[in-house]
Amino acid sequence: MKSGIAVAGGSKREVWQQKGIPALDTDSLSYSRVYADAMERYRPSRIRLLFIAEAPPAYRFQRFFYFTDVRRMDTLFLEMMKTFYPVEAGYHGGQFLPGYSAAAIRNRKAEFLARFKADGFYLTDGHELPMPEAATSKTKADLMRASLSHLSEKIRQLSMNNPMPIVLIGKITYKVCAAALVERGFLVLNKAAIDHPARGGQRRFRDGLAQTVSAVSAQ
């Protein structure tokens, strides 16, 4: 399925080619080339758990989840790393241990993303373009709802016909996507919304995320 928005520059197919991993149909992808390249670098050969957030940040911020040189406003990355890799992040009891910090995690971002990939984790977005400036919740929901068919096709490509549980991040993502994806035959793990940590409530995010993925992580 084509979105009508081409990936800028070069061979689209090359964006998703990696030894041993079938290339995705990037004619259906809306991400800019640089975003797609960053995502491809950390796409597992087989995705064990797929996370779907709302949308990428505005391009001018340059704080995409898979960019390795990000120094601020990357709460989602930081909180996910604290949740899944607390020992490596030096995070315990709701605080950093001596010698550890958010800056230290950022300095090792490529290492953390490589671990995330090795564990079969992958994050994508329900709407592949940044949301409009000052968009209301209704506008965001409408845009994401319009992307559902495209999102479903992307999930099928990513799964490669293997079981692939999904965790939805953010209230709008959950509200729009949860029932719709279940109706399409996908396994959505969370039974309630997990608030995006950028909205505050980082501890609630970590607790909700850990509880949601605990059954999969135990396998």
C-alpha positions in Angstrom: 0.0 0.0 0.0 1.4 3.4 -0.9 1.1 6.4 1.3 1.7 8.9 -1.5 4.8 10.3 0.3 8.1 9.1 -1.0 11.2 8.4 1.0 13.6 11.1 0.0 16.7 10.3 -1.9 18.5 7.2 -3.2 17.1 3.7 -3.5 14.1 3.3 -1.2 14.7 -0.5 -1.0 18.3 0.0 0.2 16.9 1.7 3.3 15.5 -1.6 4.6 18.1 -4.0 3.2 20.3 -5.8 5.7 21.9 -9.2 5.5 19.4 -11.9 6.5 16.5 -9.5 6.9 13.9 -9.2 4.1 13.5 -5.6 2.9 10.3 -3.8 3.7 8.2 -2.2 1.0 9.4 1.4 1.6 7.0 2.8 -1.0 4.6 2.6 1.9 6.8 4.4 4.3 6.5 8.1 5.1 9.6 8.5 7.2 12.3 10.7 5.8 15.4 8.9 4.5 17.5 9.8 7.5 14.8 8.6 9.9 14.4 5.3 8.0 18.2 4.8 7.9 18.4 5.2 11.7 15.5 2.8 12.2 16.9 0.2 9.9 20.3 0.2 11.7 18.5 -1.1 14.8 15.8 -3.3 13.4 16.1 -6.9 14.8 16.2 -9.8 12.4 13.1 -11.1 14.2 11.1 -8.7 16.3 10.1 -10.2 19.6 8.2 -7.2 20.9 7.0 -4.1 18.9 6.4 -0.8 20.6 4.1 1.7 18.8 4.3 5.4 19.9 2.3 8.2 18.5 4.5 10.0 16.0 8.1 11.0 15.5 9.2 14.4 16.9 9.3 17.4 14.6 12.3 17.2 12.3 13.9 20.4 13.6 14.4 18.9 17.1 16.6 16.1 15.8 15.7 13.9 18.8 14.4 10.8 17.1 14.4 7.7 19.2 17.0 6.0 17.0 19.3 9.0 16.6 22.5 8.4 18.6 23.6 12.0 19.2 20.7 13.4 21.3 21.4 15.5 24.4 17.9 16.6 25.5 14.2 16.0 25.3 14.6 12.3 24.8 12.4 11.1 27.7 11.0 8.1 25.9 14.4 6.6 25.2 15.7 7.3 28.7 12.7 5.9 30.5 12.7 2.7 28.4 16.3 2.1 29.0 15.8 2.6 32.8 13.0 0.1 32.6 14.7 -2.6 30.6 18.3 -2.2 31.6 18.4 -0.7 35.1 21.8 -2.3 35.9 23.5 -0.9 32.9 21.8 2.4 33.4 22.7 2.5 37.0 19.1 3.2 38.0 17.6 1.8 41.2 14.8 2.7 43.5 13.7 5.6 41.4 17.1 7.3 41.2 20.5 7.1 39.6 23.3 5.4 41.6 26.5 7.4 42.2 28.5 7.8 38.9 25.4 7.3 36.7 23.2 9.9 35.1 20.9 10.6 32.1 23.9 12.1 30.4 25.8 8.9 30.9 23.0 6.9 29.2 23.0 9.3 26.3 26.7 9.0 25.9 26.2 5.2 25.5 23.1 5.5 23.4 24.4 3.4 20.5 25.3 0.6 23.0 21.8 0.7 24.6 20.1 0.7 21.2 22.3 -2.3 20.1 21.1 -4.2 23.3 17.5 -3.2 22.6 17.9 -4.6 19.1 19.6 -7.8 20.3 16.7 -8.4 22.7 14.3 -8.3 19.8 12.7 -5.0 20.7 11.7 -2.4 18.1 9.9 0.9 18.2 7.9 2.5 15.5 5.1 5.1 15.2 1.4 4.9 14.5 1.6 8.1 12.4 4.9 8.3 10.5 5.0 12.1 10.1 5.5 14.6 13.0 2.2 15.9 14.2 1.3 19.4 13.2 2.4 22.2 15.5 -0.1 22.9 18.3 -2.3 20.0 17.0 -5.2 19.2 19.3 -5.8 15.7 20.7 -8.7 15.4 18.2 -6.5 16.3 15.3 -3.8 13.8 16.4 -6.4 11.1 16.8 -7.9 11.8 13.4 -4.5 11.7 11.7 -3.6 8.4 13.4 -7.0 6.9 12.6 -6.4 7.8 8.9 -3.1 5.9 9.2 -4.5 2.6 10.6 -4.6 0.7 7.3 -1.0 1.7 6.6 0.1 0.9 10.1 -1.5 -2.6 9.9 0.4 -3.3 6.7 3.6 -2.1 8.3 3.1 -4.4 11.2 2.5 -7.4 8.9 5.7 -6.6 7.1 7.7 -6.3 10.3 6.3 -9.5 11.8 7.3 -11.6 8.8 4.5 -14.0 9.7 5.9 -14.6 13.2 4.1 -13.9 16.5 4.8 -10.3 17.5 3.1 -8.9 20.6 2.5 -5.1 20.5 2.7 -2.5 23.2 1.0 0.8 22.6 2.6 4.0 24.1 0.5 7.1 24.8 -3.2 7.7 25.4 -4.0 8.7 21.9 -2.1 5.7 20.4 -4.0 3.4 22.7 -7.4 5.0 22.1 -7.1 4.9 18.4 -5.2 1.7 17.8 -5.9 -0.8 20.5 -9.3 -2.2 19.4 -8.6 -1.6 15.7 -5.4 -3.7 15.8 -7.1 -6.4 17.8 -9.9 -6.6 15.3 -7.2 -7.0 12.6 -5.8 -10.0 14.4 -2.8 -8.5 16.2 -1.9 -9.2 19.8 -1.9 -5.9 21.8 -0.5 -6.6 25.3 -1.6 -3.5 27.2 -5.2 -3.5 28.5 -5.0 0.2 29.3 -3.1 3.3 28.1 0.5 3.8 29.1 1.1 7.5 29.3 4.0 8.9 27.3 6.7 9.9 29.8 7.2 13.2 28.1 3.8 14.2 29.6 5.2 13.7 33.1 4.7 10.7 35.3 7.9 9.0 34.4 7.5 6.5 37.2 4.0 5.6 36.2 5.3 5.0 32.7 8.1 2.7 33.9 5.8 0.8 36.1 3.1 0.5 33.5 5.6 -0.6 30.8 7.3 -3.1 33.1 4.0 -4.7 34.1 2.8 -4.9 30.5 5.9 -6.6 29.1 6.6 -8.8 32.2 5.1 -12.0 30.7 7.1 -11.6 27.4 10.3 -10.6 29.2 10.1 -13.8 31.3 10.1 -16.1 28.2 
